[in-house]
Amino acid sequence: MEEVVRAGKSQTARRNKLSESARRRLELHYTLQERHRLARDLHDGISQDLAYASSLAKRLVADSESGRPIPVEDVRAISRILDQSLVELRQAIYDLAVDPDEDLLRHIRRYAADFQSRYGITIEVDVEGSIPMLDAYITSQILRVVQEALANVCKHAHAQRVQIRVRRTGTSTTSDLAGHEGVDWDGIAVSISDDGRGFTPSIPASPGHYGLQTMRERCQLIGGKCQVNSEIGRGTVVTLEVPLRGPEP
């Protein structure tokens, strides 16, 4: 009998090890995918913008050296391009400097404030219930989903306002032997909604664009789920739900 128990424990340990190994491979996959996305964004955005600004600057130098008047519009265009490139570069650096060991709400609030100041999109953060300190791995995945959702708002939504709502889910009341009541919390939900132009989620993403799929799969890694609701002209809502263990006794 003891041998059977030991064999069962050994099989469970191997399954857990395989599960952890698979999770790490998926995390590496998503990390590399994000790096490719960042490289693509830097190439398609900042790199090309700076190249254009450089060509304008060289033309202005040539005009100055030949005694021709310098067009004010070109100077303004260079200034505008440099300002936007600086914003995008700082955002990329900020995205890479995630500290999953800090409090989730503090990070979301700071990220929202920074996003609002950079892009001029109003963001409200609402919290319902007591949000606990989460495992660093869970925090990291939630933050990546929030970042991806806000990146989509910035690039595609043409939105004016965004609301991030963080709440505890599950409100079944329990009582201990002494009659003290408590709440059996089931999990945490985070929703990111915007008033942008919306889209049709059923239409497959363009090649090389994996945002929605990545968000869903990141939630699956931590036992959660991600739902995207959107309609043309009616904005988009991204909702992720992650299960949590109940409060410690």
GULUMVO-988608 format. One record per atom (N, C-alpha, C): residue in one letter; z, x, y. Coordinates in steps of 0.02 Angstrom, whole numbers, plus 50000, padded with zeros to 5 digits. Each point is the difference from the previous one (the first is absolute). Layout:
<pts>
AZXY/...
</pts>
This chain:
<pts>
M500005004249940/M500004995850060/M500005004350063/E500415005449999/E500035004450057/E499335003350013/E499655001749945/E499355003150008/E499504995250032/V500054993649982/V499564995050031/V500144999450074/V500655000050018/V500204999550071/V499745006150038/R500105006049969/R499775006050033/R499245000050009/A499664997649949/A499264999750004/A499784995250055/G500364994350004/G499844995250053/G500115002950069/K500565003650008/K500145003250065/K499485005250017/S499795003749948/S499505005250011/S499344997050022/Q499804994449968/Q499384996750020/Q500054997350071/T500584997150018/T500104997550068/T499945005650051/A500315005749983/A499985005750046/A499285002450010/R499615000249944/R499315002150006/R499594995150042/R500134993549991/R499654995050040/R500175000750074/N500645001150015/N500215000950069/N499685006250030/K499985005349959/K499705006250024/K499264999050015/L499654996549955/L499304998650011/L499904995650062/S500454995150008/S499954995750058/S500095003950064/E500505004550001/E500125004250059/E499405004650012/S499735002749946/S499425004450007/S499404996250028/A499904993949975/A499444995950026/A500114998350073/R500624998650018/R500144998450070/R499865005950045/R500185005949977/R499885006050041/R499255001450007/R499634998749946/R499275001050005/R499694995250050/L500244993749998/L499744995250048/L500195001850071/E500615002450010/E500225002050067/E499575005850025/L499865004849955/L499565005550020/L499314997450017/H499754995249961/H499354997050013/H499984996950070/Y500524996250017/Y500014996750066/Y500085005150056/T500395005249988/T500095005250050/T499345003450015/L499635001749947/L499355003250010/L499514995150034/Q500054993749981/Q499564994950030/Q500144999450075/E500645000350019/E500174999650071/E499775006150037/R500035005849967/R499765006150033/R499254999650011/H499644997349951/H499284999250008/H499854995150057/R500394994650003/R499914995150054/R500125003350068/L500555003950003/L500165003450063/L499455004850020/A499755003849951/A499465004850014/A499384996350024/R499844994349968/R499424996150020/R500094997250070/D500614997450015/D500124997250066/D499955005450054/L500275005949985/L499975005550049/L499285002150011/H499615000149946/H499305002050007/H499594994750037/D500094993749980/D499594994750030/D500244998250070/G500645001250015/G500274998150064/G500085005950048/I500565003649992/I500175005350047/I499465005550002/S499765002049942/S499525005549998/S499364998350038/Q499734994149988/Q499384998150035/Q500124998750074/D500584997150016/D500154998850071/D500075006550038/L500345004949970/L500085006450034/L499345003750006/A499574999249949/A499345003050004/A499604997050059/Y500064993550008/Y499654996750055/Y500295002250067/A500675000550004/A500315002250062/A499805007250016/S499935004149948/S499805006950011/S499295000450027/S499554995849973/S499315000050025/S499964997750072/L500414995050018/L500024997850070/L500265005550046/A500535003449977/A500295005450041/A499495005650011/K499625001849949/K499505005350006/K499464997950049/R499814993549997/R499494997650047/R500255000350071/L500654998450010/L500295000250067/L500025007250026/V500165004749955/V500005007150020/V499305002150022/A499504997949961/A499315001850017/A499804996950067/D500214993750012/D499854996850064/D500335003850057/S500625002149989/S500365003550053/S499685006750016/E499815003649947/E499705006650010/E499314999650034/S499664994549990/S499334999250030/S500034996650068/G500614998150021/G500084997050066/G499884992550001/R499914997049942/R499904992849997/R500684996550005/P500004993950028/P500634996350005/P500274998249930/I500675000049994/I500324998449936/I500144992549998/P499734996449952/P500114992749995/P500744998549986/V500294995850041/V500714998249991/V500094996149934/E499504996149981/E500064996149938/E500095004549939/D499665005850000/D500075004649944/D500695003049998/V500285001650058/V500675002850003/V500514994949974/R499914993850020/R500454994749977/R499934999049924/A499385000449975/A499894999249928/A500355005549961/I499965006150024/I500345005649967/I500754998949999/S500274997950056/S500724998750005/S500214994549952/R499614994749996/R500154994349956/R499975002249926/I499505003949983/I499935002349931/I500585004549980/L500205004450044/L500555004549985/L500664996249992/D500114995150043/D500614995949995/D500034996349933/Q499444996949981/Q499984996349937/Q500075004649940/S499695005850003/S500055004849945/S500715002449992/L500345001050055/L500705002249997/L500444994749968/V499874993750018/V500384994549970/V499894999849925/E499375000549978/E499854999749929/E500295005949962/L499985005950031/L500285006049967/L500754999549993/R500344997650051/R500724999149996/R500184994849947/Q499604994849995/Q500134994849950/Q499935002949930/A499495004149989/A499905003149935/A500595004549982/I500245003950048/I500575004349988/I500624995949984/Y500094994550037/Y500584995749989/Y499974996949930/D499414997949978/D499934997049934/D500195004949945/L499875006450011/L500155005049949/L500735002050001/A500364998550053/A500695002350007/A500504994549983/V499874996449946/V500454994649979/V500615002949967/D500594997750020/D500635002149968/D500284994049962/P499864999649934/P500224994149962/P500754999549990/D500375005350018/D500724999949990/D500374996450056/E499654998450054/E500344996650054/E499964992449991/D500384996550040/D500054992749995/D499324996750012/L499824995249957/L499354996850004/L499894996550067/L500504996250022/L499924996350063/L499925004650059/R500395005350001/R499965004750056/R499295003050004/H499735001749942/H499345002949999/H499474994950021/I500054993949975/I499514994850019/I500024998750074/R500604999550028/R500074998650072/R499705005850042/R500155006149980/R499735005750037/R499245000449994/Y499764998749940/Y499275000349989/Y499664994550040/A500304994050002/A499714994450037/A499985001650075/A500555002850026/A500035001750071/A499475005350017/D499935005049957/D499515005250011/D499294997249997/F499884995749951/F499344996949992/F499834995850062/Q500484996250025/Q499894995850058/Q499835004250062/S500375005550010/S499885004150058/S499325003649997/R499775001649939/R499385003649993/R499394995450008/Y500044994049971/Y499414995849996/Y500044993750044/G500564998950032/G500064994350045/G500014993349965/I500165000049935/I500064993849962/I500744998249994/T500184994150024/T500704998049999/T500244998849928/I500575003149983/I500284999249933/I500724997650005/E500164994749963/E500684997549995/E500265001349930/V500625002349995/V500325001249935/V500594995349993/D499964995549952/D500534995249987/D500335001549932/V500664999549998/V500375001549940/V500444994149981/E499984998149937/E500424994649974/E500415002649942/G500654999250004/G500445002249947/G500185007450007/S500425002349955/S500235006950000/S499545004249957/I499675004850031/I499535004349964/I500365006449979/P500065001349935/P500385005849977/P499615006550006/M500345005649991/M499675006549994/M499665000149932/L499355001350000/L499614999749939/L499905006949970/D499815000049937/D499805006249968/D499435003250039/A500015006750006/A499505003550040/A499294998549977/Y499914999549935/Y499334998649974/Y499764993150020/I500444995049996/I499834993250020/I499854999850074/T500435003250040/T499905000250072/T499325003050017/S499835005549967/S499365003450013/S499414995449987/Q500014996349945/Q499444995549984/Q499954994350050/I500574997150020/I499994994650049/I499725002450066/L500225005950022/L499765002750063/L499255001349999/R499755002549943/R499285001349995/R499604993550005/V500264994749971/V499654993550004/V500004997550072/V500585000650034/V500044997950070/V499515004050043/Q499995006649989/Q499545004250038/Q499284998149988/E499824998849937/E499314998149984/E499824993450032/A500474995250000/A499874993550030/A499895000650076/L500415004250033/L499935000950072/L499375004050016/A499825004649957/A499375003750010/A499414995249998/N500024995249954/N499474995049996/N499984995650062/V500594998350027/V500044996150061/V499655003750057/C500165006550005/C499735004150054/C499245000749995/K499765001049938/K499285001649991/K499564993849997/H500264994549973/H499554994549984/H500194993350031/A500644998850014/A500224993250017/A499834997850071/H499965004850047/H499934998250071/H500564995250020/A500605001549979/A500584995650012/A500345001750065/Q500374995150027/Q500425001050059/Q500745000449983/R500194996649946/R500704999849981/R500085000849924/V500555003349982/V500165000949929/V500744998449991/Q500174996749946/Q500704998749983/Q500155003149932/I500535004149998/I500255002849937/I500664996549985/R500034996849943/R500594996349981/R500295003049936/V500635002050004/V500355002949942/V500584995449982/R500034997949937/R500534995349981/R500235001149928/R500614998149987/R500244999849932/R499774993549968/T499835000249936/T499774994149965/T500484998149945/G500014993649984/G500454997549948/G500684998450030/T500204993849995/T500624997950032/T500454996149953/S499975001349935/S500434996349953/S500725002250008/T500454995350007/T500715001450011/T500375000849934/T500415005149995/T500395001349940/T500745000250018/S500424999049950/S500735000350011/S500315004449946/D500515003950020/D500345004049950/D500594996049972/L500395003149956/L500554996549967/L500534997750050/A500055003450056/A500504998250051/A499744994650047/G499384997949990/G499734994750042/G499665002450063/H499935006750007/H499675002750060/H499244999349992/E499694997150050/E499284999049997/E499625006050028/G499435001249973/G499565005350025/G499284997949991/V499565004250023/V499294998549996/V499665004949953/D499644997449953/D499645004149952/D499315001650027/W499955005650037/W499375001850031/W499505002349947/D499394997650006/D499495001749951/D499545005650021/G499895000650064/G499535005150021/G499905000350075/I499465003350019/I499835000850071/I499274998450010/A499854996650055/A499304998350016/A499835002650069/V499415002850006/V499765002450065/V499314997050012/S499924996850057/S499344997150017/S499765002950066/I499365001350003/I499685002650061/I499444995050017/S500094996450055/S499504994950020/S499715001750068/D499374998650009/D499675001350064/D499594993950021/D499824999950064/D499604994550027/D499285002150010/G499775004549958/G499335002850007/G499454995549974/R499425003049991/R499414996049983/R499974998049926/G500425003149959/G500024998349929/G499395002249961/F500014998749936/F499445001849956/F500044995849937/T499545001149955/T499994996349936/T500245004649945/P500624999349976/P500275004749950/P499605000349935/S499644994749984/S499644999849936/S499385004450000/I499785002150060/I499415004450003/I500215007149982/P499665003349953/P500195006849979/P499975004850059/A500475004949998/A500025005050053/A499395004649996/S499825002950057/S499445004750001/S500195006349960/P499515003449972/P500145006149962/P500395005150042/G500535002849970/G500415004950035/G500584996950038/H500054993350002/H500544996750035/H500444996349948/Y500615002749991/Y500434997549947/Y500664997150026/G500034998450065/G500644998150030/G500374994549965/L499674994249990/L500334994349970/L500205001449928/Q499555003149963/Q500155001649930/Q500595004949996/T500015004950043/T500545004949999/T500664996850016/M500014995450049/M500624996650017/M500274996149940/R499574996549966/R500224996149942/R500275004549945/E499655005549987/E500205004449946/E500645003850017/R500105001650064/R500635003150019/R500594995349987/C499904993750014/C500544995249987/C500134999449925/Q499485000349961/Q500094999749927/Q500405005949974/L499935005850032/L500375005949979/L500764999050005/I500224995950046/I500724998850008/I500194993049976/G499584997249956/G500164993649970/G499904994150045/G499655000950055/G499904994650047/G499294997349999/K499834996250050/K499334997150005/K499814999550074/C499355000150012/C499744999750068/C499474994650004/Q500064995850050/Q499524994550009/Q499705000550069/V499344999150004/V499645000250064/V499674993350012/N500194996750054/N499714993650020/N499645000950067/S499384998150003/S499625000750062/S499444994950002/E499804998450060/E499454995350011/E499655001950064/I499354999650000/I499625001850060/I500254996150060/G500195003650052/G500234996950062/G500724997950000/R500375001149945/R500694997749996/R500505005549980/G499795006250008/G500465005549988/G500115001649927/T500465004749988/T500155002449933/T500755000749990/V500224998549939/V500715000949982/V500025004049935/V500335005750003/V500135004149941/V500744999349982/T500144997949939/T500694999049978/T500135004049937/L500535004150001/L500205003549940/L500704997949982/E500124999049936/E500654998049974/E500215005149947/V500615002650009/V500255005249955/V500674997749972/P500095000049934/P500634997949971/P500545005450010/L500614997750011/L500575004450007/L500544998149950/R500415004849982/R500584998449959/R500514996350042/G500404995949968/G500524996550035/G500535004750027/P500444997850043/P500525004250028/P500465002749946/E500225006150013/E500465003149953/E500654996349997/P500314999349940/P500624996449994/P500575003750034/
</pts>
